[in-house]
Amino acid sequence: MVRRRAILAATLLGASSAAKAAGDLTRQPPVVVVVELGRSDGSHAFEPNRLRFETGRLYNLVLRNVSHDPHYFTSDEFAARIFTRKVQVTQRQPDGREVTLAEFKGVIREVEVYPGHAAEWWFVPVATGRITDLRCGIVAADRRTHAEHGMVGEIVIE
């Protein structure tokens, strides 16, 4: 069912012919993209803050919080233009292995990552567009959101 929905969505929304020919979109190797949330100096930012994806390709977006504050990766527009395969919470063990602690499936528009941890968002973009609502809505001590402190970004899906 998941496979059928992903292929149907990609076809209906005009994915490239290469993506249509790829067959089972859930079995292709993912393109790994790492985004750091926050900075170790306490400033609020996405690094990088401009992301580019292609329709029909499987991505593993690794959201790594390198700061001392929790952060959100939130975008309603992004959620509307992708098929989420899963979001998984990972933790690095003392021996260096990454262990998956939990998985979430379905429509997801916001992921919160706690300090020193990471989450992986596995998805296939199914609609093109320029997305400008990427933000972190956490409220800082000064009662302004992290987005108001500059933690915003842009996503382009081609």
C-alpha positions as a printed NumPy array, in Angstrom:
array([[  0.   ,   0.   ,   0.   ],
       [  2.783,   2.443,   0.928],
       [  4.659,   1.628,  -2.261],
       [  1.543,   2.09 ,  -4.37 ],
       [  0.756,   5.482,  -2.77 ],
       [  4.321,   6.755,  -3.309],
       [  4.365,   5.709,  -6.968],
       [  0.892,   7.125,  -7.579],
       [  1.784,  10.43 ,  -5.904],
       [  5.013,  10.746,  -7.895],
       [  3.178,  10.016, -11.15 ],
       [  0.286,  12.373, -10.497],
       [  2.485,  15.219,  -9.332],
       [  4.856,  15.094, -12.296],
       [  8.015,  13.483, -10.97 ],
       [ 10.887,  13.235, -13.444],
       [ 10.933,  10.32 , -15.87 ],
       [ 14.058,   8.98 , -14.118],
       [ 12.146,   8.776, -10.836],
       [  9.193,   7.055, -12.499],
       [ 11.558,   4.495, -14.021],
       [ 13.204,   3.821, -10.661],
       [ 10.506,   1.312,  -9.701],
       [ 10.078,   0.725,  -5.986],
       [ 10.868,   4.129,  -4.475],
       [ 11.116,   2.644,  -0.982],
       [ 14.044,   0.407,  -1.97 ],
       [ 16.403,   2.929,  -3.547],
       [ 19.485,   3.943,  -1.531],
       [ 18.827,   7.214,   0.335],
       [ 20.607,  10.498,  -0.276],
       [ 21.841,  11.513,   3.183],
       [ 21.526,  15.217,   4.065],
       [ 22.709,  16.435,   7.491],
       [ 21.292,  19.594,   9.081],
       [ 22.687,  20.869,  12.359],
       [ 20.143,  22.479,  14.664],
       [ 21.51 ,  25.369,  16.724],
       [ 25.151,  26.092,  17.431],
       [ 27.399,  25.189,  20.338],
       [ 27.857,  28.926,  21.083],
       [ 24.135,  29.202,  21.904],
       [ 23.02 ,  30.984,  18.735],
       [ 19.969,  29.704,  16.866],
       [ 20.319,  28.582,  13.237],
       [ 19.866,  25.732,  10.786],
       [ 23.157,  24.752,   9.166],
       [ 22.741,  24.711,   6.244],
       [ 19.642,  26.909,   6.1  ],
       [ 19.014,  26.338,   2.382],
       [ 18.109,  22.821,   1.304],
       [ 17.502,  21.403,  -2.169],
       [ 15.758,  18.125,  -2.994],
       [ 14.532,  16.345,  -6.147],
       [ 11.161,  14.709,  -6.586],
       [ 11.173,  10.932,  -6.728],
       [ 14.408,  10.426,  -4.76 ],
       [ 14.606,   8.877,  -1.297],
       [ 16.255,  11.124,   1.305],
       [ 17.485,  10.512,   4.827],
       [ 17.453,  13.962,   6.442],
       [ 19.582,  13.723,   9.592],
       [ 18.596,  16.442,  12.075],
       [ 21.44 ,  16.738,  14.582],
       [ 21.068,  19.084,  17.565],
       [ 24.552,  20.39 ,  18.399],
       [ 23.359,  23.025,  20.877],
       [ 22.289,  23.107,  24.522],
       [ 18.635,  23.9  ,  23.692],
       [ 15.876,  21.789,  22.113],
       [ 14.966,  22.768,  18.538],
       [ 12.114,  22.2  ,  16.101],
       [ 12.41 ,  21.53 ,  12.376],
       [  8.944,  22.717,  11.311],
       [  7.419,  23.326,   7.878],
       [  3.793,  22.823,   6.898],
       [  4.64 ,  23.403,   3.211],
       [  7.412,  20.792,   3.275],
       [  5.121,  18.211,   4.882],
       [  2.54 ,  18.815,   2.134],
       [  5.082,  18.19 ,  -0.662],
       [  6.672,  14.945,   0.544],
       [  5.771,  11.344,   1.253],
       [  7.188,  10.475,   4.7  ],
       [  8.449,   6.921,   4.907],
       [  9.441,   7.245,   8.573],
       [ 11.078,   9.412,  11.189],
       [ 13.357,   7.594,  13.567],
       [ 15.021,   8.647,  16.791],
       [ 18.596,   7.47 ,  17.132],
       [ 21.164,   7.463,  19.899],
       [ 24.913,   6.962,  19.719],
       [ 26.11 ,   4.237,  22.081],
       [ 29.428,   4.411,  24.013],
       [ 30.947,   1.989,  21.477],
       [ 30.04 ,   4.378,  18.609],
       [ 27.099,   2.401,  17.215],
       [ 23.889,   4.252,  16.308],
       [ 20.818,   2.587,  17.818],
       [ 17.255,   3.336,  16.701],
       [ 15.061,   4.068,  19.733],
       [ 11.723,   4.787,  18.017],
       [ 10.078,   5.165,  14.593],
       [  7.122,   7.332,  13.568],
       [  5.167,   7.032,  10.331],
       [  2.522,   9.058,   8.552],
       [  2.173,  12.769,   7.947],
       [  4.728,  14.694,   9.982],
       [  5.184,  18.46 ,   9.864],
       [  7.423,  19.031,  12.863],
       [ 10.319,  17.176,  14.474],
       [ 11.766,  18.233,  17.833],
       [ 15.32 ,  17.184,  18.622],
       [ 16.754,  17.476,  22.122],
       [ 20.289,  18.729,  22.833],
       [ 23.008,  16.315,  21.807],
       [ 20.629,  13.981,  19.958],
       [ 19.528,  13.303,  16.398],
       [ 16.497,  12.235,  14.391],
       [ 16.36 ,  10.864,  10.854],
       [ 13.506,  11.83 ,   8.522],
       [ 13.184,   9.415,   5.585],
       [ 11.04 ,  10.86 ,   2.768],
       [ 10.427,  11.13 ,  -0.972],
       [  9.515,  14.581,  -2.362],
       [  6.442,  14.323,  -4.598],
       [  5.738,  17.97 ,  -5.519],
       [  8.03 ,  20.789,  -6.6  ],
       [  8.156,  24.25 ,  -5.107],
       [ 10.01 ,  26.852,  -3.072],
       [  9.252,  26.476,   0.641],
       [  9.84 ,  29.458,   2.911],
       [  8.146,  28.463,   6.18 ],
       [ 11.005,  26.381,   7.661],
       [ 11.41 ,  27.544,  11.244],
       [ 12.052,  26.669,  14.882],
       [  9.146,  27.716,  17.101],
       [ 10.807,  27.104,  20.479],
       [ 10.409,  30.163,  22.71 ],
       [ 13.676,  31.467,  24.165],
       [ 14.188,  33.044,  27.613],
       [ 13.559,  36.513,  26.116],
       [ 10.061,  35.317,  24.996],
       [ 11.034,  35.451,  21.314],
       [ 11.029,  32.305,  19.205],
       [ 14.213,  30.812,  17.857],
       [ 12.849,  31.751,  14.409],
       [ 12.77 ,  35.393,  15.511],
       [ 16.432,  34.942,  16.471],
       [ 17.182,  33.786,  12.9  ],
       [ 16.462,  30.052,  12.968],
       [ 14.621,  29.979,   9.643],
       [ 15.373,  28.397,   6.304],
       [ 14.338,  27.701,   2.759],
       [ 13.728,  24.42 ,   0.969],
       [ 13.564,  24.006,  -2.805],
       [ 12.125,  20.865,  -4.332],
       [ 12.822,  20.422,  -8.04 ]])
